[in-house]
Amino acid sequence: MLKQNLFVVFELIKEVKQAVAGFSEQLIKIRHHLHAHPEISFQEKETAAYLSKILSSWGIEHQNNIGGYGIVGLIQGRNPDKKIIALRADMDALAIDEQNQIPYKSLNAGVMHACGHDMHMTCLLGTVKILNDLKNDFEGTVKFIFQPAEEELPGGSIKMIEEGVLKNPDVEAIFAQHVFPELEAGEVGFKSGMYMASSDEVKLFIRGKGGHAAIPNNRDDTVLAAAQLILELEKVLNANKPQDVPSILAIGRFIANGTYNVIPSEVQLLGTFRTFSESWRIEAHQLIKETAKKVALSYGINAEVVIRKGYPFLINNEKLTQKARQAAIEFLGKENVKDLEIRMTVEDFARYGQLIPACFYRLGTGNKSKGITSNLHTPTFNVDEKSIETGTGLMVWMALKNLSA
C-alpha cells in the first residue's frame, strides 16, 4: 500500500484525510475536556487517567506512570521490528487564570492550557487511533509518548528517558508538533538544525546591612548594587559572547523588600539565560558569577549566585526534518508549509534530540478573520479547532512516510 508512486500516495493521503474528518467531532470533544481540566507540571494525574481510559476503550495497550504520569504504548504494524519511530505530546498546563469566555473554559482556577498541550494530546490521540486502524497496512512500529511536565524544570523528558522510554524497542527517530498562533490554521512550519535555545534559571542575591534610607553611613547600598549588577552583566556578556551565537540574559524579577525609607539587607534578582552554544553557556555562567562578586565587592557587600541548568538547545535533524517537510508538502500543499527562524524560547523535547534524530515542527492554530490571534502563555490563548484535523492528519502521514522508507 505504501509503494512510492504518485497514485498510491494520492489515494493514501485521501484515505487519511477522510479518516481524520470522520473522527474530528470526537477529537474536538476530547480537546474540550482536556482544556477544561488542566493540571500543572508533575500533577497530571487526572489528565493521564482520562487519556488512559480513552486508549483502553479503543483496545490500545499502553503503560501508565512512566516518568511520573507519563503514558507509553506501541502500535505495531506488519514486521514490527523493521523500523521504530516515536511520536510525543506533552500533557501539562500553566499557572495562568483563563480569561476566555468559552463553554469549555478551565474549571481549575489559576490553571490553563495556555501553551496548547491540550491540542498536542488531542492530535496524538487521533493519530494513535488512526494508525491502529491502519496497522495491517504498514511495516514497523510507532511508539507513542504522552509526556508530563514539559513546562517546569527538570522537565518530564529526562525522567522518561531514564526509565527507558526510547528503549525496548529502541527508537530510531522521534517527532513532536507544537501549536503556533503566528501561523494560520492549515499551515505548518519547519526549521532544520538549531531551532530553540538552551535555558538556565539565574538567581542572584545581593546581601549587606539594611537600614534607614536617610542614614547612608549606617547601611549598605544593596538596591543600588543590584541595579548596577544588571547593567554590568549586560555589558560583560555582550562584550564576551561569540558574534555568531544568539544569547540573552533577561532579569524578570527584582525583589527589594524595603519601603520608602528602608533599604533591605537583601535584594534578589531572578532571570533566565539562553543561548545556542554549550561552550559559551559554560563560559557565561562563570562570567555571571565573577561579575556579581566584583560588583558586590565594589560596594563592600556580598553576592551569591545560583544557576540552575535547564534544557539543552533543540536541534532538528537535517535529514529527518527535510523528509518531514516533504511529507507536509504532499499532505497540505507547498503553499501551506513555511520556513521558520530560530527562537530564543525553549522546549523539553530537546533532550530526545540529544540522543536520537528528532524533528520538532509547528502547527498553525491562528485565524485572524475570527480574531484568534492571542499568543502562547497568555490568558486569552485559544486555537482554531480546524487545526486539529491538520495536526492529526499530518502526524499520521509523517509516520506512514517514515515507516515506508
C-alpha positions in Angstrom: 0.0 0.0 0.0 2.9 2.3 0.7 4.7 1.9 -2.6 6.0 5.3 -3.6 4.2 6.2 -6.7 2.0 9.2 -7.2 -1.3 7.4 -7.5 -0.7 5.4 -4.3 0.4 8.5 -2.4 -2.6 10.4 -3.5 -5.0 7.6 -2.6 -3.4 7.1 0.8 -3.5 10.8 1.6 -7.2 10.8 0.7 -7.8 7.9 3.0 -6.0 9.6 5.9 -7.9 12.8 5.4 -11.2 11.0 5.2 -10.4 9.1 8.4 -9.5 12.3 10.3 -12.6 14.2 9.0 -14.8 11.4 10.2 -13.2 11.5 13.6 -12.8 15.3 14.1 -16.0 15.8 16.0 -14.9 13.3 18.7 -11.5 14.9 18.8 -12.9 18.3 19.4 -14.9 16.9 22.3 -11.7 15.3 23.7 -9.9 18.6 23.4 -12.7 20.5 25.2 -12.5 18.1 28.1 -8.7 18.4 28.3 -8.9 22.2 28.1 -11.5 22.4 30.8 -9.5 20.1 33.2 -5.8 21.4 33.0 -3.2 20.3 35.5 0.2 21.8 36.1 3.6 20.1 35.8 4.1 16.9 37.8 0.4 16.9 38.8 -1.2 15.5 35.6 -2.9 12.6 37.4 -6.4 13.1 36.2 -5.2 14.0 32.7 -3.3 10.7 32.5 -6.3 8.8 33.7 -8.5 10.3 31.1 -6.1 9.6 28.3 -5.6 6.0 29.5 -9.4 5.5 29.7 -9.7 6.5 26.0 -6.8 4.3 24.9 -8.3 1.4 26.7 -11.7 1.9 25.2 -10.0 1.7 21.8 -8.3 -1.5 22.7 -4.8 0.1 22.6 -2.4 -1.4 25.1 -0.2 1.1 27.0 1.8 1.6 30.1 1.0 4.2 32.7 3.1 6.1 35.3 6.3 6.3 33.2 8.5 9.2 34.4 5.7 10.5 36.6 2.3 10.4 35.0 3.6 9.6 31.5 2.0 7.1 29.2 3.8 5.0 26.6 2.4 2.5 24.1 3.1 0.8 20.8 1.2 0.5 17.5 2.8 -2.5 15.8 2.3 -3.0 12.1 3.5 -5.9 10.0 7.1 -6.8 10.6 7.2 -4.6 13.7 11.0 -4.7 14.2 11.7 -3.3 10.8 11.7 0.3 12.0 10.6 2.0 15.2 9.7 5.7 15.4 8.2 7.7 18.2 5.5 10.4 18.4 5.4 12.6 21.5 2.9 15.0 23.1 3.2 16.9 26.3 0.5 17.0 29.0 0.9 19.8 31.5 -0.7 23.2 31.7 0.4 26.6 33.0 -0.4 28.5 36.2 -2.5 31.1 34.4 -6.0 32.2 35.1 -8.0 31.8 31.9 -9.9 34.8 30.6 -11.6 33.2 27.6 -15.4 33.2 27.8 -16.0 29.8 26.2 -18.1 26.8 27.2 -15.0 24.7 27.8 -13.2 27.3 29.9 -10.8 25.9 32.5 -12.6 24.6 35.6 -9.4 24.6 37.6 -8.9 28.1 39.0 -5.4 29.6 38.1 -4.5 26.8 35.7 -4.9 26.9 31.9 -3.8 25.1 28.8 -2.2 28.4 27.6 0.5 26.6 25.7 -1.7 24.3 23.7 -0.8 21.0 25.3 -4.4 20.0 25.1 -4.1 20.3 21.4 -0.9 18.2 21.4 -2.6 15.4 23.3 -5.7 15.5 21.2 -3.8 15.3 17.9 -1.6 12.4 19.2 -4.7 10.5 20.4 -6.3 10.9 17.0 -3.0 9.8 15.3 -2.8 6.7 17.5 -6.4 5.7 16.8 -6.0 6.0 13.0 -2.6 4.3 12.9 -4.1 1.5 15.0 -6.8 1.1 12.4 -4.2 1.0 9.6 -1.7 -1.3 11.4 -2.1 -4.0 8.8 -1.2 -1.6 6.0 2.3 -0.6 7.2 5.5 -2.2 8.4 7.3 -1.2 11.6 6.3 0.2 15.0 5.1 3.6 16.3 5.8 4.3 19.9 3.5 7.0 21.3 4.6 9.1 24.3 2.4 11.3 26.4 4.9 13.2 28.5 4.3 15.1 31.7 6.0 18.2 33.0 7.3 20.0 29.9 6.9 23.4 31.4 8.9 23.1 34.6 12.5 22.1 35.4 13.9 19.5 35.4 11.2 18.5 32.8 9.4 15.3 32.2 11.5 14.0 29.3 14.6 13.3 31.4 12.7 11.1 33.8 11.0 9.2 31.0 14.4 8.8 29.2 15.9 7.4 32.5 13.0 5.0 32.7 13.7 3.7 29.2 11.1 5.5 27.0 13.5 5.3 24.0 14.3 1.6 24.6 12.5 -1.7 24.3 12.2 -1.4 21.4 14.9 1.1 20.5 13.5 4.2 18.9 15.3 5.3 15.7 13.6 8.8 15.3 11.2 10.9 17.2 8.6 13.6 16.2 6.6 16.3 18.0 4.4 19.2 17.0 3.7 22.4 18.8 0.9 24.9 18.3 1.9 28.2 16.7 -0.6 31.0 16.6 1.6 33.1 14.3 0.7 30.6 11.5 -2.9 30.3 10.3 -4.8 27.1 10.8 -4.0 24.7 7.9 -0.3 25.8 7.8 2.8 24.2 9.4 6.4 25.3 9.8 9.8 23.6 9.9 13.4 24.6 10.8 16.3 22.2 10.2 19.3 22.3 12.5 19.3 24.5 15.6 15.9 25.8 16.3 15.3 26.6 20.0 17.7 27.8 22.7 19.0 26.2 25.9 17.7 27.7 29.1 19.1 28.3 32.6 17.5 29.8 35.7 19.7 32.5 37.3 19.2 33.6 40.9 21.3 36.5 42.2 21.4 37.5 45.9 22.9 40.8 47.0 23.3 41.0 50.8 24.6 43.7 53.1 23.5 45.7 56.1 20.0 47.1 55.8 18.9 50.3 57.4 17.3 53.8 57.3 17.4 55.2 53.8 18.3 58.7 55.1 21.3 57.5 57.0 23.7 56.0 54.4 26.6 55.7 56.7 24.7 53.1 58.8 23.6 50.8 56.0 24.8 49.4 52.6 23.6 50.2 49.1 22.1 46.8 48.3 19.5 48.2 45.9 21.9 50.3 44.1 24.4 47.4 43.8 21.7 45.2 42.4 20.8 47.8 39.8 24.4 48.2 38.9 24.8 44.5 38.6 22.1 44.2 36.0 23.9 46.8 33.9 27.3 45.2 34.3 26.0 41.8 33.4 24.5 43.1 30.2 27.8 44.8 29.3 30.1 41.9 30.2 28.1 39.2 28.4 27.7 41.3 25.3 31.4 42.1 25.2 32.4 38.4 25.5 29.8 36.4 23.6 30.7 34.9 20.2 29.3 37.1 17.5 27.6 34.3 15.7 25.9 32.8 18.7 22.4 34.2 19.8 22.3 34.8 23.5 20.3 36.6 26.1 20.3 37.2 29.8 17.0 38.7 31.0 16.1 39.7 34.5 12.4 39.2 35.1 12.2 39.8 38.8 13.8 42.4 41.1 12.9 41.9 44.8 14.0 44.6 47.2 11.6 44.2 50.1 12.2 47.6 51.7 9.9 50.6 51.7 10.0 54.4 51.2 12.7 54.9 53.8 14.1 51.4 54.4 16.9 49.8 52.4 16.6 46.0 52.7 19.5 43.8 53.7 18.9 41.5 50.7 17.9 42.0 47.1 17.0 39.1 44.9 17.3 39.1 41.1 15.7 36.3 39.1 16.3 35.8 35.4 16.9 33.5 32.5 20.0 32.8 30.4 19.6 31.4 26.9 21.9 30.5 24.1 22.8 28.1 21.3 26.4 27.2 22.3 27.3 24.8 25.0 30.8 26.2 25.4 29.5 29.8 25.6 26.9 28.6 28.0 29.6 27.3 30.4 31.7 30.5 30.0 28.7 32.8 30.5 27.8 31.0 33.8 31.3 31.8 35.0 31.2 35.4 33.9 27.9 35.9 35.7 29.4 34.6 38.9 32.5 36.7 38.6 30.7 39.9 37.7 28.3 39.5 40.6 31.2 39.1 43.1 33.0 42.0 41.5 30.1 44.4 41.7 29.3 43.3 45.3 32.9 43.9 46.3 32.9 47.4 44.9 30.0 48.2 47.3 31.6 46.3 50.2 28.8 43.7 50.4 28.3 40.1 49.4 26.8 38.3 46.4 25.6 34.8 46.0 24.8 33.3 42.5 22.7 30.2 42.0 22.4 28.9 38.4 20.0 26.0 37.7 20.9 24.4 34.4 17.8 23.8 32.3 17.0 22.3 28.9 19.7 21.9 26.2 19.2 23.7 22.9 17.0 22.0 20.4 18.4 20.5 17.2 16.2 19.3 14.4 18.0 16.5 12.5 18.6 17.9 9.0 17.6 14.7 7.0 14.6 13.8 9.2 13.3 17.4 9.1 13.7 17.6 5.3 11.7 14.4 5.0 9.0 15.6 7.3 8.8 18.9 5.4 8.4 17.0 2.1 5.6 14.9 3.7 3.9 18.1 4.8 4.1 19.4 1.2 2.5 16.2 -0.1 -0.3 16.3 2.5 -1.0 20.1 2.8 0.4 21.6 -0.4 3.6 23.7 -0.7 1.8 27.0 0.0 0.9 25.8 3.5 4.4 24.7 4.5 6.5 27.6 5.9 10.2 28.0 6.9 10.8 29.1 10.5 13.6 31.2 12.1 15.4 30.2 15.3 13.7 31.1 18.5 15.0 32.0 22.0 12.2 30.1 23.5 12.9 26.6 24.9 11.5 23.1 24.7 12.0 20.0 26.8 11.7 17.9 23.7 15.4 18.9 23.1 16.6 16.2 25.4 15.3 13.5 22.9 17.2 15.2 20.1 20.4 14.9 22.1 20.1 11.1 21.8 18.4 10.2 18.6 17.3 12.0 15.3 14.4 14.4 16.2 12.0 16.7 14.4 10.0 19.3 16.2 7.7 21.3 14.0 5.0 23.9 14.3 1.2 23.6 13.8 -0.6 26.7 12.8 -3.6 27.4 15.0 -4.3 31.1 14.4 -7.2 32.6 12.5 -7.1 36.4 12.0 -10.5 36.6 10.4 -12.0 35.0 13.5 -9.9 37.1 15.9 -7.9 34.0 17.1 -4.6 35.8 17.5 -3.6 35.6 21.2 0.0 34.5 21.8 1.1 31.4 23.8 1.3 31.7 27.6 -1.4 34.4 27.7 -4.8 34.1 29.5 -6.7 34.6 26.2 -4.9 32.0 24.1 -7.1 29.7 22.1 -7.0 27.9 18.7 -8.9 27.5 15.5 -10.0 23.9 16.1 -9.9 23.2 12.3 -6.1 22.8 13.0 -6.9 19.5 14.9 -7.6 17.9 11.5 -4.3 19.3 10.1 -2.3 18.2 13.2 -3.7 14.7 13.4 -3.7 14.0 9.7 -0.1 15.3 9.1 1.2 13.3 12.1 -0.4 10.1 10.7 1.0 10.8 7.2 4.5 11.6 8.5 4.5 8.3 10.5 3.4 6.3 7.4 6.0 8.0 5.2 8.9 7.4 7.7 7.9 3.7 8.2 7.7 3.2 4.4 11.4 4.3 3.8 
